[in-house]
Amino acid sequence: MRLDLKGKRALVCGASQGIGWAAAKELAELGAQCTLMARNAERLEQAIQRLPGTGHSIAVADFTQPDAVSEAAMKAAEQGAFDILINNTGGPPGGPAHAADTSAYLAAFTQHLLCNQRLVQAVLPGMRASGGGRIVNVISTSVKQPLDGLGVSNTVRGAVANWAKTLANELGPDGITVNNVLPGATRTARLDQIAEAKASKTGQAPAEVLHAMAQAVPLRRLGEAEEIGSAIAFLCSPAAAYISGVNLPVDGGRTRSL
């Protein structure tokens, strides 16, 4: 199986921690040079020191500001074309859809879909010039089965998934694949926040909430960020050259739909 990514450059978003960091680590282990993008420069500097390999770099940008994301991505692309783009950023706050203010929808749409669009536009010329590329969007299993209490997230994630499928159709002739990875309940800071919020409402301990989440998974455990990172890295490899336009759940079987 061809998994070698030597000579490839990857722009990995949300890469100072969690799934973004795990994806960057897996890509680096396959030989890719990674540019880590997130808003916290100090965390990025710490993260890059832990990456295997050499030639890595950072790009600082706040995903609430699409113009800043564009500027950082285009500046990074001046150092060499990117072959791989991993779109990944933190999810919107929880709560029911009907109670959310319209500003919450606008903020989530900006942070996720609009920033993803800006990033694609920044890397696309280089991918086209080199004859191909990989775009992987980290979304959520809510694309297939909406999750209770995450109304804004469910809505915006669905928009991103359909945007990505459209891109897969449009960019296929350029040799660029576009795929979505849908993490299930994965041990990250985001999941801990969700568990703490639910615990405060139910009177449970956060550990009890996490245990209940694990029991809802057929494998009876939560996922690890490294397991999501491995799926992302595979989709970026030569072995996945004929996979495009798919939503890949990495959730231990929790999603009930096909």
Protein Blocks (a to p, Z undefined) as FASTA:
>chain_A
ZZbfghiacddehklgcjllmmmmmmmmnopacddddfblklmmmmmmmpgcehiacddd
dfklmklmmmmmmmmmmnoccfbdcdddddddeddfklpcfklmmmmmmmmmmmmmmmmm
mmmmmmmmnopacddddfbfklmoccehilmlmmmmmmmmmmmmmmmmmmmmnopacddd
dddddddfklmmmmmmmmmmnopafklmmmmmmmmpmnlpacdfklmmmmmmmmmpmklm
mgghiacddehhmambZZ
